[in-house]
Structure formats: structure tokens, C-alpha cells
Amino acid sequence: MKSIVYFGSAHQARLEGRETLPAKLDLIMERLHLCDRVKGETVAIKMHCGHSIGYSTVHPLFVRRVVNAVKEGGGRPFVTDVGWDVRATEERGYTTETLGCPIYPTSGIDDKYAYIHERPFKNVNTWKVAGMIEDASFLINLAHVKGHPACGFGAAFKNLALGCVTGATRRAIHDTMHFDQYWFGEKCPDLQTRQRIIESCPFGAIVEDKEHPGELHMHFEQCNQCGRCLQVAPEGSLKIDAANFNAFQEACAISVSQSLGTFAPGKATHFSLATHITPVCDCFGFTGMPILPDAGVFGSDDIVAIDQAALDVIGNTRLIEENIPVSMEVHPHEGHPFARLHGPLKDPYKVTEYGEQLGLGTRDYELVDVLPVEQAARPHVTYISAT
């Protein structure tokens, strides 16, 4: 059965407030019956607060509308994110006064308040789910759609996968990309050749391994799979394989299954704001130019469907190539804009595939526009000469 994804377009027919995104978010919350579902619940609103000089995180006005809806329904809301981002939320306009509720670090001020879940995957055996997440009785996933250098795309899945666990688990998730061997040093013992391999990468993705001298280490986040290194490396010494990139996405899906699994059925819902979409996520601590047109706001009880829908809608738009940093290189092949930007092996749809396999939702959805943009009816006007 198809899941419903509610959508409010960034476009509007008239210069009226009711056709703007905050008002459309209100309509989506009404369609999801949010007020009716939160009475008596302790509601964690998980968002990414950002840090440093980033300014394109979800605007406080959107957060306040979600908080108000929870309060109206009789719920007890709090906003939460990882500790180091919560420490300076006021620099981006997030305060108790502006949001209307407290702001708490997900796993405590020392990143140690967590519950351990066992689930082996590559190098990860335990998943430490943040205490403030697991203690809540209702979860609102308030995500910001961005590009992401590890997987091409980040939104609803990534907001929970990396934000609802401790730092140790988050690092382990990133390390899954290194679990499958990609460097075979015995086939390249020559120091000069290894140096040529390092120098062949224009993105600085290949470096000398600090822990294993004589070996090479790949920074997969910086790799866009251009293949220049493979033209230099001796045959069989280096692999640029989908398995390494997919591992991160599968780990993200598993992480989400651990945190969402702590909530009773019907006690979680998801919103994604697709505006000011930059090449990398808000965790980088700065804001660049948008590289895709604003899409709008999405809402669904199905985390798989909402990310699938956001990707599909964005996939029908074009990269704003003039806004892309000159250090990046856009792949000329056809494909999703995020894959063209970050590389074909960083398939942004993989996380929804893995999420569906884990039973977190379905990729089969119906997109319901809560306020379709009307075409303006313009009367025919005959040109009247001034003379």
C-alpha cells in the first residue's frame, strides 16, 4: 500500500501569506493530525541546529510553529540536537524564548547519556541511542534537505541516523566506509608510485595512512569517483567500489531503525524543509550558495517515503552550476543532481532502499499537494496606442 507524503510547494500563485511555506507546513501538520496525537506525550523535536557561521538551518519560525502545534495538542515539546551544536544555539536564533520550549543535548552535556542496542554490522556491534531520544514518548523529525559528501544527500534519514546517537556511534557509522578493503599495498610497494596516486586526486581524497606507514587512506567524503587515481595506480592495488559508499547508507538506515524502534507505532512523524539546498550538510558549520532550486516542505509518517519523495521532486530540477564551488567537479552523466555533484557511486536513493528492506516504510508513495499552485487567469488585453 502506498504511503502518503504531504507536500507544500515553494511556489505560490499570489503574494499572500497563506501560500508561503510556514502556512503550508501548518496545513501538513493538520493533515497528519499532529495536535490530536500528542496529548500527554513528551515530544522530542529532533532537528539540526548547526554551528559556527552556518545560517541556513531550519528557520526558528518553522520550529516555533511545530512547537505551538504540539502545545495546542497538549504535548510537552523540547527541541534536541547533538551536544556541541546545542551549546551555541542562540547564535542562530534558537532560544527557549524564540522556540517556545527547552533545548536539550540528545545524549547529555557530556555525550554519555545513552541506551545500548546490539546489532552487528561491519565494524559496528553496538548502537548507543541518545537518552533524550529514547526517553521521549513521541518523536518529530524536523529535517533540512541538503547535499552530503558521504552519500550525496541528507534529510529525514540522516537527521536521525547521525543525530540520535552518541559521538562514538556516529564515528563508527562513518568508519563503515573503510570496512571493505580498497587498498592492496603489496601490489604497489613503490613510494614514488604511491605519491603519484596521492597527487593524482584533485580533491585531496587520498593520503598517506597515519596509522600504517606505507599504506594509503581514502577520504571517501571527498572522493567523487572521477577515476584519475585508477589511471596511475598499478592494477589491483586500488579499488573505487560501490560497497564502501553504500556501507555508510546502510549503516544510517540501521541507526534509524534503532532509534525509531524505541517508539510505539504511530508515535513518530517526519517533516523535511527543502530550501537553501547547499552542497554539504549543516554540520559543516558554514553556508554556501544554494545549488538547487527551493522545492518546498514535505511531511509524512513514513520516513522512507518522505526521503524518496524529496529526492524525486528535487531530481526533476537542475543543478545551479554557477553556484557550485569551483573546487567541485560536476559529473557530465545523466542522473540525479546529487549524484552528479558528489559522484555516481553516492546514489542518494540507497538509504531509502535499505530503509525499506528494514521495514521502516515503503518507497511507493502518493504525493499530496496541500495547496496546489493555481495558474493565474489573465484577461486578454488588446494593445491600446497612446496616440
Order of alpha helices (4+ residues) and beta strands (2+ residues): beta-alpha-alpha-beta-alpha-beta-alpha-alpha-beta-beta-beta-alpha-beta-beta-beta-alpha-alpha-alpha-beta-beta-alpha-alpha-beta-beta-alpha-alpha-alpha-beta
